[in-house]
Amino acid sequence: MNETSVQVQQEQETPRLIGSNLSYRINKTDILKNVSIRAMPGELIGLIGPNGAGKSTLLSLLAGLATCSAGSISFDGKLIDDFNTASRAQTIGWLEQIGEIHWPLTVHRLVSLGRYPHLTTWQKFSEADELAVQRALEQTDSAHLSDRDAMTLSGGERARVLMARVLAAEPSLLLADEPVSSLDLGHQLQTMDVLRKFASAKRACIVVLHDLSLAARYCDRLYMLNQGELKAEGNAATVLSNENIREVFGVEVIAGCDVIPWIVPHKLVSKVN
């Protein structure tokens, strides 16, 4: 199927996620201003922008963890606010920016917690639950850590295990805030491959990224935020223009696409706060 056919097919489908005219204010400070976003079935969406642009705030709003000052959010045609706690936990997978582990659980036990939204009180794990846990551990290259005390993991190992816990829940929407920031190069690619595969099964995934090369390589569409507002939206070629990067990040870049997209910061052109 060519690119035009894919675009036509997506236009005929209904968006899985729609965020309309979202704003968020703390006291008198506007953190997010009139931002709209959508995710079609099968899309991996990237949120990019400098520190303080509003990316994590937008992700929190989409997860229902914070309340919009204005605007609305719906998933599969239903307002997020109308989801009860159990339905929200089953539907939305949330991976926070700096995940913490507070109890000395084994990795297997920690990842198993991802299945609890699907269980009733006192319900025992089924074979399907255990398979979901094992699949998540394998997807994140964490199976060999199953018997480890989760409190003893390195930062990168912890990030992968927390990703596994989210995947074990088998959500329909995955929201990940900088999931590759603490990973080595190999695990960065592996994690992005996992997110790409997750989305491709007619689900939706929105990920905050600072690595513009990874964003260009993996994401179907990008939303570039700056100072709480939407600067640009579209495919990588449209959003990651030299003009946009210069204005938003204050740097000149060297970019290419011989085989895969790559973007390298080259020269600072203005002060970045």
DRENDO-1510 file (C-alpha; in Angstrom, 1 decimal, always signed):
<recs>
REC; n; res; u; v; w
REC; 1; MET; +0.0; +0.0; +0.0 .
REC; 2; ASN; +1.5; +3.4; -1.0 .
REC; 3; GLU; +1.7; +6.5; +1.1 .
REC; 4; THR; -1.4; +8.1; -0.5 .
REC; 5; SER; -3.5; +4.9; +0.1 .
REC; 6; VAL; -2.4; +4.8; +3.7 .
REC; 7; GLN; -3.4; +8.5; +4.2 .
REC; 8; VAL; -6.8; +7.9; +2.6 .
REC; 9; GLN; -7.4; +4.9; +4.7 .
REC; 10; GLN; -6.5; +6.8; +7.9 .
REC; 11; GLU; -8.8; +9.7; +6.9 .
REC; 12; GLN; -11.7; +7.2; +6.6 .
REC; 13; GLU; -11.0; +5.8; +10.1 .
REC; 14; THR; -12.2; +7.4; +13.3 .
REC; 15; PRO; -9.5; +8.8; +15.6 .
REC; 16; ARG; -8.9; +6.7; +18.7 .
REC; 17; LEU; -7.9; +9.7; +20.8 .
REC; 18; ILE; -9.1; +13.3; +20.4 .
REC; 19; GLY; -7.9; +16.2; +22.6 .
REC; 20; SER; -9.7; +19.4; +21.6 .
REC; 21; ASN; -8.5; +22.9; +22.5 .
REC; 22; LEU; -6.8; +21.8; +25.7 .
REC; 23; SER; -5.6; +24.4; +28.2 .
REC; 24; TYR; -4.1; +24.0; +31.7 .
REC; 25; ARG; -3.5; +26.8; +34.2 .
REC; 26; ILE; -1.8; +26.9; +37.6 .
REC; 27; ASN; -2.9; +30.0; +39.5 .
REC; 28; LYS; -2.4; +32.7; +36.9 .
REC; 29; THR; +0.2; +30.8; +34.8 .
REC; 30; ASP; -0.8; +29.2; +31.5 .
REC; 31; ILE; +1.1; +25.9; +31.2 .
REC; 32; LEU; -0.8; +24.8; +28.1 .
REC; 33; LYS; -2.8; +27.0; +25.8 .
REC; 34; ASN; -5.4; +25.8; +23.3 .
REC; 35; VAL; -3.6; +22.6; +22.1 .
REC; 36; SER; -5.5; +20.0; +20.0 .
REC; 37; ILE; -4.2; +16.5; +19.3 .
REC; 38; ARG; -5.5; +13.3; +17.8 .
REC; 39; ALA; -4.2; +9.8; +17.3 .
REC; 40; MET; -5.5; +7.5; +14.6 .
REC; 41; PRO; -5.6; +3.7; +15.0 .
REC; 42; GLY; -2.1; +2.3; +14.5 .
REC; 43; GLU; -0.3; +5.6; +15.0 .
REC; 44; LEU; +2.8; +6.3; +17.0 .
REC; 45; ILE; +2.7; +10.0; +17.9 .
REC; 46; GLY; +5.7; +12.0; +19.1 .
REC; 47; LEU; +5.6; +15.0; +21.4 .
REC; 48; ILE; +8.7; +17.1; +21.0 .
REC; 49; GLY; +9.8; +20.5; +22.3 .
REC; 50; PRO; +12.3; +22.1; +24.7 .
REC; 51; ASN; +12.1; +21.8; +28.5 .
REC; 52; GLY; +9.0; +23.5; +29.9 .
REC; 53; ALA; +7.2; +23.4; +26.6 .
REC; 54; GLY; +4.2; +21.6; +28.1 .
REC; 55; LYS; +4.8; +18.0; +26.8 .
REC; 56; SER; +4.5; +16.2; +30.2 .
REC; 57; THR; +1.5; +18.4; +31.1 .
REC; 58; LEU; -0.3; +17.4; +27.9 .
REC; 59; LEU; +0.4; +13.8; +28.5 .
REC; 60; SER; -1.0; +14.0; +32.0 .
REC; 61; LEU; -4.1; +15.6; +30.7 .
REC; 62; LEU; -4.6; +12.9; +28.1 .
REC; 63; ALA; -4.1; +10.2; +30.8 .
REC; 64; GLY; -6.8; +11.9; +33.0 .
REC; 65; LEU; -4.3; +12.5; +35.8 .
REC; 66; ALA; -4.9; +16.2; +35.6 .
REC; 67; THR; -8.0; +18.2; +34.8 .
REC; 68; CYS; -8.1; +20.6; +31.8 .
REC; 69; SER; -8.8; +24.3; +32.5 .
REC; 70; ALA; -10.6; +24.2; +29.1 .
REC; 71; GLY; -11.1; +21.7; +26.3 .
REC; 72; SER; -12.2; +18.0; +26.1 .
REC; 73; ILE; -10.5; +14.6; +25.7 .
REC; 74; SER; -12.2; +11.5; +24.3 .
REC; 75; PHE; -11.0; +8.0; +23.6 .
REC; 76; ASP; -13.0; +5.8; +21.2 .
REC; 77; GLY; -15.8; +8.4; +21.2 .
REC; 78; LYS; -16.1; +8.4; +25.0 .
REC; 79; LEU; -15.0; +11.3; +27.2 .
REC; 80; ILE; -12.1; +10.4; +29.4 .
REC; 81; ASP; -13.9; +11.9; +32.4 .
REC; 82; ASP; -16.7; +9.4; +31.9 .
REC; 83; PHE; -14.3; +6.4; +32.3 .
REC; 84; ASN; -14.5; +4.8; +35.8 .
REC; 85; THR; -11.3; +4.0; +37.6 .
REC; 86; ALA; -11.2; +0.3; +36.5 .
REC; 87; SER; -12.0; +1.1; +32.8 .
REC; 88; ARG; -9.4; +3.9; +32.7 .
REC; 89; ALA; -6.7; +1.6; +34.2 .
REC; 90; GLN; -7.5; -1.1; +31.7 .
REC; 91; THR; -7.6; +1.2; +28.7 .
REC; 92; ILE; -4.8; +3.7; +29.3 .
REC; 93; GLY; -1.2; +2.7; +30.0 .
REC; 94; TRP; +0.8; +5.4; +31.7 .
REC; 95; LEU; +4.6; +5.5; +31.9 .
REC; 96; GLU; +5.8; +8.5; +33.9 .
REC; 97; GLN; +9.0; +10.3; +33.2 .
REC; 98; ILE; +10.9; +9.3; +36.3 .
REC; 99; GLY; +9.5; +6.0; +37.5 .
REC; 100; GLU; +10.2; +5.1; +41.1 .
REC; 101; ILE; +10.0; +1.7; +42.8 .
REC; 102; HIS; +9.1; +2.0; +46.5 .
REC; 103; TRP; +8.8; -1.6; +47.7 .
REC; 104; PRO; +11.2; -4.6; +47.6 .
REC; 105; LEU; +9.3; -6.7; +45.2 .
REC; 106; THR; +10.7; -9.1; +42.7 .
REC; 107; VAL; +10.7; -7.9; +39.1 .
REC; 108; HIS; +8.1; -10.6; +38.2 .
REC; 109; ARG; +5.8; -9.5; +41.0 .
REC; 110; LEU; +6.2; -5.8; +40.1 .
REC; 111; VAL; +5.3; -6.5; +36.4 .
REC; 112; SER; +2.4; -8.6; +37.5 .
REC; 113; LEU; +0.8; -5.6; +39.1 .
REC; 114; GLY; +0.0; -4.4; +35.6 .
REC; 115; ARG; -2.6; -7.2; +35.4 .
REC; 116; TYR; -4.5; -6.1; +38.5 .
REC; 117; PRO; -6.9; -3.7; +36.7 .
REC; 118; HIS; -8.3; -6.8; +34.9 .
REC; 119; LEU; -8.9; -8.8; +38.1 .
REC; 120; THR; -11.8; -8.6; +40.5 .
REC; 121; THR; -11.2; -8.7; +44.2 .
REC; 122; TRP; -9.5; -12.0; +45.3 .
REC; 123; GLN; -9.4; -13.2; +41.7 .
REC; 124; LYS; -6.4; -15.4; +41.1 .
REC; 125; PHE; -4.0; -15.1; +38.2 .
REC; 126; SER; -5.0; -17.1; +35.1 .
REC; 127; GLU; -2.8; -18.6; +32.5 .
REC; 128; ALA; -3.6; -15.7; +30.2 .
REC; 129; ASP; -2.5; -13.2; +32.9 .
REC; 130; GLU; +0.8; -15.0; +33.3 .
REC; 131; LEU; +1.4; -15.1; +29.6 .
REC; 132; ALA; +0.8; -11.3; +29.4 .
REC; 133; VAL; +3.4; -10.8; +32.1 .
REC; 134; GLN; +6.0; -13.1; +30.4 .
REC; 135; ARG; +5.4; -11.5; +27.1 .
REC; 136; ALA; +5.9; -8.0; +28.5 .
REC; 137; LEU; +9.2; -9.1; +30.2 .
REC; 138; GLU; +10.5; -10.6; +27.0 .
REC; 139; GLN; +9.5; -7.5; +24.9 .
REC; 140; THR; +11.5; -5.3; +27.2 .
REC; 141; ASP; +14.5; -7.6; +27.5 .
REC; 142; SER; +13.7; -8.0; +31.2 .
REC; 143; ALA; +12.9; -11.7; +31.5 .
REC; 144; HIS; +16.4; -12.5; +33.0 .
REC; 145; LEU; +15.6; -10.0; +35.8 .
REC; 146; SER; +12.4; -11.8; +36.9 .
REC; 147; ASP; +13.8; -13.0; +40.3 .
REC; 148; ARG; +15.8; -9.8; +41.1 .
REC; 149; ASP; +14.7; -7.4; +43.8 .
REC; 150; ALA; +13.3; -4.5; +41.9 .
REC; 151; MET; +15.0; -2.1; +44.4 .
REC; 152; THR; +18.4; -3.2; +43.2 .
REC; 153; LEU; +18.0; -2.4; +39.5 .
REC; 154; SER; +20.0; +0.2; +37.6 .
REC; 155; GLY; +18.2; +3.2; +36.2 .
REC; 156; GLY; +18.0; +1.6; +32.7 .
REC; 157; GLU; +16.9; -1.7; +34.1 .
REC; 158; ARG; +14.2; +0.0; +36.2 .
REC; 159; ALA; +12.9; +1.9; +33.1 .
REC; 160; ARG; +12.6; -1.3; +31.1 .
REC; 161; VAL; +10.8; -3.1; +34.0 .
REC; 162; LEU; +8.3; -0.3; +34.5 .
REC; 163; MET; +7.7; -0.3; +30.7 .
REC; 164; ALA; +7.0; -4.1; +31.1 .
REC; 165; ARG; +4.5; -3.4; +33.9 .
REC; 166; VAL; +2.6; -1.0; +31.6 .
REC; 167; LEU; +2.7; -3.5; +28.6 .
REC; 168; ALA; +1.4; -6.3; +30.9 .
REC; 169; ALA; -1.8; -4.5; +31.3 .
REC; 170; GLU; -2.4; -4.7; +27.5 .
REC; 171; PRO; -3.9; -1.2; +27.2 .
REC; 172; SER; -5.4; +0.3; +24.1 .
REC; 173; LEU; -3.7; +3.7; +24.6 .
REC; 174; LEU; -0.1; +4.0; +25.8 .
REC; 175; LEU; +1.3; +7.3; +27.0 .
REC; 176; ALA; +5.0; +7.3; +27.6 .
REC; 177; ASP; +7.0; +10.3; +29.0 .
REC; 178; GLU; +10.6; +10.1; +27.9 .
REC; 179; PRO; +10.8; +6.3; +28.0 .
REC; 180; VAL; +14.3; +6.1; +26.4 .
REC; 181; SER; +16.1; +8.9; +28.4 .
REC; 182; SER; +18.0; +6.5; +30.7 .
REC; 183; LEU; +18.6; +3.7; +28.3 .
REC; 184; ASP; +21.7; +2.6; +26.4 .
REC; 185; LEU; +21.7; +2.8; +22.6 .
REC; 186; GLY; +20.6; -0.7; +22.0 .
REC; 187; HIS; +17.7; -0.6; +24.5 .
REC; 188; GLN; +16.6; +2.8; +23.1 .
REC; 189; LEU; +16.1; +1.2; +19.7 .
REC; 190; GLN; +14.4; -1.9; +21.3 .
REC; 191; THR; +12.0; +0.3; +23.3 .
REC; 192; MET; +11.1; +2.3; +20.2 .
REC; 193; ASP; +10.5; -0.9; +18.3 .
REC; 194; VAL; +8.2; -2.1; +21.1 .
REC; 195; LEU; +6.2; +1.2; +21.0 .
REC; 196; ARG; +6.1; +0.9; +17.2 .
REC; 197; LYS; +4.8; -2.6; +17.3 .
REC; 198; PHE; +2.3; -1.7; +20.1 .
REC; 199; ALA; +0.7; +1.1; +18.0 .
REC; 200; SER; +0.7; -1.0; +14.8 .
REC; 201; ALA; -2.0; -3.3; +16.2 .
REC; 202; LYS; -4.6; -0.6; +15.7 .
REC; 203; ARG; -3.9; +0.8; +19.1 .
REC; 204; ALA; -2.5; +4.3; +19.8 .
REC; 205; CYS; +0.7; +5.4; +21.4 .
REC; 206; ILE; +1.9; +8.9; +22.3 .
REC; 207; VAL; +5.5; +9.3; +23.4 .
REC; 208; VAL; +7.5; +12.3; +24.6 .
REC; 209; LEU; +11.0; +12.4; +23.0 .
REC; 210; HIS; +14.0; +14.6; +23.1 .
REC; 211; ASP; +16.0; +12.7; +20.5 .
REC; 212; LEU; +14.8; +14.2; +17.3 .
REC; 213; SER; +16.4; +11.5; +15.2 .
REC; 214; LEU; +14.4; +8.8; +17.0 .
REC; 215; ALA; +11.3; +10.9; +16.6 .
REC; 216; ALA; +11.8; +11.3; +12.9 .
REC; 217; ARG; +12.6; +7.6; +12.4 .
REC; 218; TYR; +9.8; +6.0; +14.4 .
REC; 219; CYS; +6.8; +8.4; +14.7 .
REC; 220; ASP; +4.0; +8.6; +12.2 .
REC; 221; ARG; +3.3; +12.2; +13.2 .
REC; 222; LEU; +4.9; +14.8; +15.5 .
REC; 223; TYR; +3.5; +17.6; +17.6 .
REC; 224; MET; +6.0; +20.3; +18.4 .
REC; 225; LEU; +5.2; +22.3; +21.5 .
REC; 226; ASN; +6.8; +25.6; +22.6 .
REC; 227; GLN; +5.9; +27.7; +25.7 .
REC; 228; GLY; +2.7; +25.8; +26.1 .
REC; 229; GLU; +1.5; +26.2; +22.5 .
REC; 230; LEU; +1.4; +24.1; +19.5 .
REC; 231; LYS; +4.1; +25.2; +17.1 .
REC; 232; ALA; +3.8; +22.6; +14.4 .
REC; 233; GLU; +2.1; +19.3; +13.6 .
REC; 234; GLY; +2.5; +16.7; +10.9 .
REC; 235; ASN; +5.1; +14.3; +9.5 .
REC; 236; ALA; +8.8; +14.6; +10.4 .
REC; 237; ALA; +9.7; +16.4; +7.2 .
REC; 238; THR; +7.2; +19.1; +7.9 .
REC; 239; VAL; +7.7; +19.6; +11.6 .
REC; 240; LEU; +11.5; +19.1; +11.8 .
REC; 241; SER; +12.3; +21.9; +9.4 .
REC; 242; ASN; +15.4; +24.0; +10.1 .
REC; 243; GLU; +13.2; +27.0; +10.7 .
REC; 244; ASN; +11.1; +25.3; +13.3 .
REC; 245; ILE; +14.1; +23.8; +15.1 .
REC; 246; ARG; +15.9; +27.1; +15.1 .
REC; 247; GLU; +12.9; +29.0; +16.5 .
REC; 248; VAL; +11.9; +26.5; +19.1 .
REC; 249; PHE; +15.2; +25.0; +20.3 .
REC; 250; GLY; +17.5; +27.9; +19.4 .
REC; 251; VAL; +20.0; +25.7; +17.5 .
REC; 252; GLU; +21.1; +25.1; +14.0 .
REC; 253; VAL; +21.2; +21.4; +13.0 .
REC; 254; ILE; +22.7; +19.1; +10.4 .
REC; 255; ALA; +20.2; +16.6; +9.1 .
REC; 256; GLY; +20.0; +13.9; +6.5 .
REC; 257; CYS; +18.0; +10.9; +5.4 .
REC; 258; ASP; +20.3; +8.6; +3.3 .
REC; 259; VAL; +18.9; +5.5; +4.8 .
REC; 260; ILE; +17.2; +6.6; +8.1 .
REC; 261; PRO; +16.5; +10.1; +9.3 .
REC; 262; TRP; +19.2; +11.7; +11.5 .
REC; 263; ILE; +19.4; +15.2; +13.1 .
REC; 264; VAL; +22.5; +16.5; +14.9 .
REC; 265; PRO; +22.7; +19.8; +16.9 .
REC; 266; HIS; +25.4; +21.9; +15.3 .
REC; 267; LYS; +25.4; +25.4; +16.6 .
REC; 268; LEU; +23.6; +27.4; +19.3 .
REC; 269; VAL; +21.9; +30.5; +17.7 .
REC; 270; SER; +20.0; +31.9; +20.7 .
REC; 271; LYS; +19.9; +31.4; +24.4 .
REC; 272; VAL; +17.8; +28.5; +25.5 .
REC; 273; ASN; +16.1; +28.9; +28.9 .
</recs>
